[in-house]
Amino acid sequence: MWEFIVHPWPWWFSGLSISATMFALILFGRSFGFSSNLRTLCAIASRRHVKFFDFDWKKEVWNLIFLLGAILGGFLAHTYLSDGTAVALSPATVNDLAALGFGEPSTSTSGVQPDELFSWEQALTLKGFLILAVAGFLVGFGTRYAGGCTSGHAISGLSDLQLPSLIAVIGFFTGGQFAHRFAYFAQRPQCDRIVAASSGWYTLPTASIAFPYGLGLTERSSSAAIRSALASPLHLAVGANDTDPNSSDLRHTAEADTQGINRVQRANFAYQTALDQCAALGSPCGWSLHLEPGVAHSAQAMGAYALTYLYP
């Protein structure tokens, strides 16, 4: 029994636990979300001097208890129910982290988080404090401005069939689709780096294919406009194992399947099309392609990669 407890549990156990929790919350008329605890804590501290915090925070004490339980549970699991094995990362990720100045998990105190960010020595420095404080502010402000975080929208909101949550979740997954088209249509975008991660299909940089699968019949179909788009710092990223042709939300039309039957094939096709167009037009190519080893279609894993690429 102890061997079962201390070793990692299968992924579906978390799914069943979250589902059971959501059924219980819906049954008792509660709405779940971690970031809502920030508003509750501010309401306790502000004493209702701000209208946004003027509500009966005592009704949300259960969520604070859930938050404390998550912290306590994580501490107990790591301290007493862990075999000490560090988080396994792909060699490519380890090399990328090393290039950014981060050691691999096996060298960190916790075996999970890099000491370069999450050690007391770093936290007590001005740089370390500012990084954590600014990052915490952006997460807190962003989640409350959006009316919830990923857990609040994707888990609780969708379970309650809330339209705003559906829109938010759609936004989470359409960022990659937006990013590479932004590189086409933005006039001189003030960007050093643009990442399109895990896109399902692409608008190709060619005037021979009609929009939205190409730039044909748009104001950006001229050779000059295509040269400008090809020179933009667009970075295509996809999980190296994102090869399931039946993956959720993967479009299958004649035009999309011309690019390939899965996300890896389509990313390679889009990048090769860009290289071919650069050669044909005599234009420098600012595009790049990265296949993240060991990752399938995972918003969390690819989001983490995109973050390290955008903020080296």
HELIX and SHEET records of a PDB file:
HELIX    1   1 TRP A    2  VAL A    6  1                                   5    
HELIX    2   2 TRP A   11  LEU A   27  1                                  17    
HELIX    3   3 SER A   36  SER A   46  1                                  11    
HELIX    4   4 LYS A   51  PHE A   53  5                                   3    
HELIX    5   5 TRP A   57  GLU A   60  5                                   4    
HELIX    6   6 VAL A   61  TYR A   80  1                                  20    
HELIX    7   7 PRO A   91  ALA A   99  1                                   9    
HELIX    8   8 PRO A  105  THR A  107  5                                   3    
HELIX    9   9 ASP A  115  PHE A  118  1                                   4    
HELIX   10  10 TRP A  120  ALA A  123  1                                   4    
HELIX   11  11 LEU A  126  TYR A  145  1                                  20    
HELIX   12  12 THR A  150  THR A  150  1                                   1    
HELIX   13  13 SER A  151  GLY A  157  3                                   7    
HELIX   14  14 LEU A  158  SER A  159  1                                   2    
HELIX   15  15 LEU A  163  PHE A  185  1                                  23    
HELIX   16  16 SER A  223  LEU A  230  1                                   8    
HELIX   17  17 ALA A  254  THR A  258  1                                   5    
HELIX   18  18 ARG A  263  LEU A  281  1                                  19    
HELIX   19  19 ALA A  299  LEU A  310  1                                  12    
SHEET    1   A 3 ILE A 194  ALA A 197  0                                        
SHEET    2   A 3 LEU A 234  GLY A 239  1                                        
SHEET    3   A 3 SER A 288  GLU A 292  1                                        
END                                                                             
